[in-house]
Amino acid sequence: MCQQESATQWWMASFDKKLEHLRQQAEDMVSRFHALELRLGEQSHDFSQALQQQVIALKELEQSVQYLSHKSQMQLKENEHKVEHFMQQTENKVQDIHHATREELSALARRVEILEKLLF
C-alpha cells in the first residue's frame, strides 16, 4: 500500500505540476489577449480620430472647391460682360468711322462736282 500511496502521490504531484503549468499558460494567454485587446482599442481610437480629421479636411476642401467654382463662374460672367461691352463699343466706333468717312466722301464728291462744273 505504501507503494500505491507513493505512486499516487507521485502521480498527484506530477498532475499538480502539469495543472500549474497549464494554469500559467492560461494566465499568460489571457494576459497577452488583454494586451492585444488594449492595443486594438487604442489603434481603433487612433484610426477613428484620423478618419474624423480626414472627413473634416475633405469637407473643407469641398467648401473651397465650391467657393472657387462660384468665384470662377462670377469672373466668367464679368469677363463675358466686359467682352460684350468692348464689342459694342468697337462696333459703335466702327459705325461712327464709317458714317464720318461716308460724310467726308459725300462732301468730297460734292466738291468734285462743283469743281467739274466750274472747270467744264
C-alpha positions in Angstrom: 0.0 0.0 0.0 2.9 2.3 0.6 4.0 1.8 -3.0 0.5 2.6 -4.1 0.3 5.7 -2.0 3.7 6.9 -3.2 2.7 6.2 -6.8 -0.5 8.1 -6.2 1.4 10.9 -4.5 3.9 11.0 -7.4 1.1 10.9 -9.9 -0.7 13.7 -8.0 2.5 15.8 -7.8 3.0 15.3 -11.5 -0.6 16.1 -12.1 -0.3 19.3 -9.9 2.8 20.3 -11.9 1.0 19.9 -15.2 -2.0 21.7 -13.9 0.1 24.5 -12.6 1.9 24.7 -15.9 -1.5 24.8 -17.7 -2.7 27.5 -15.3 0.4 29.6 -16.0 -0.1 29.1 -19.8 -3.7 30.1 -19.5 -2.8 33.2 -17.4 -0.1 34.2 -20.0 -2.6 33.7 -22.8 -5.2 35.8 -21.0 -2.6 38.5 -20.3 -1.5 38.6 -23.9 -5.1 38.6 -25.1 -5.8 41.5 -22.8 -2.8 43.4 -24.0 -3.8 42.9 -27.6 -7.3 43.9 -26.8 -6.0 47.2 -25.3 -3.7 47.9 -28.3 -6.6 47.1 -30.7 -8.8 49.6 -28.8 -6.1 52.2 -28.9 -5.5 51.7 -32.6 -9.2 51.8 -33.3 -9.4 55.1 -31.4 -6.4 56.4 -33.3 -7.9 55.3 -36.6 -11.3 56.8 -35.7 -9.6 60.2 -34.9 -7.6 60.1 -38.1 -10.8 59.3 -40.1 -12.6 62.2 -38.4 -9.7 64.5 -39.3 -9.8 63.3 -42.9 -13.6 63.9 -43.1 -13.1 67.4 -41.8 -10.3 68.1 -44.3 -12.5 66.7 -47.1 -15.4 68.9 -46.1 -13.1 72.0 -46.0 -11.7 71.0 -49.4 -15.2 70.6 -50.8 -16.2 74.0 -49.5 -13.1 75.5 -51.1 -13.9 73.9 -54.4 -17.5 75.2 -54.3 -16.2 78.7 -53.4 -13.7 78.6 -56.2 -16.3 77.3 -58.6 -18.7 80.1 -57.7 -15.9 82.7 -57.9 -14.8 81.3 -61.3 -18.4 81.5 -62.6 -18.8 85.1 -61.4 -15.5 86.1 -63.0 -16.5 84.3 -66.3 -19.8 86.3 -66.3 -17.9 89.5 -65.6 -15.5 88.8 -68.4 -18.3 88.0 -70.8 -19.9 91.3 -69.9 -16.7 93.1 -70.4 -16.2 91.4 -73.8 -19.8 92.3 -74.8 -19.2 95.9 -73.7 -15.9 96.1 -75.7 -17.6 94.6 -78.8 -20.4 97.1 -78.5 -18.0 100.0 -78.1 -15.9 98.7 -81.0 -19.0 98.3 -83.2 -20.1 101.8 -82.3 -16.7 103.3 -83.2 -16.6 101.4 -86.5 -20.1 102.7 -87.3 -19.0 106.3 -86.3 -15.9 106.0 -88.5 -18.0 104.5 -91.4 -20.5 107.3 -91.1 -17.8 110.0 -90.9 -16.0 108.5 -93.9 -19.2 108.4 -95.8 -20.0 112.1 -95.0 -16.4 113.1 -96.0 -16.7 111.1 -99.2 -20.0 112.7 -99.9 -18.5 116.2 -99.2 -15.6 115.4 -101.5 -18.0 114.2 -104.1 -19.9 117.5 -103.9 -16.6 119.5 -104.2 -15.6 117.4 -107.2 -19.0 118.1 -108.8 -18.6 121.8 -108.1 -15.0 121.8 -109.5 -16.2 119.8 -112.5 -18.9 122.4 -113.1 -16.5 125.2 -112.7 -14.0 123.6 -115.0 -16.3 122.5 -117.7 
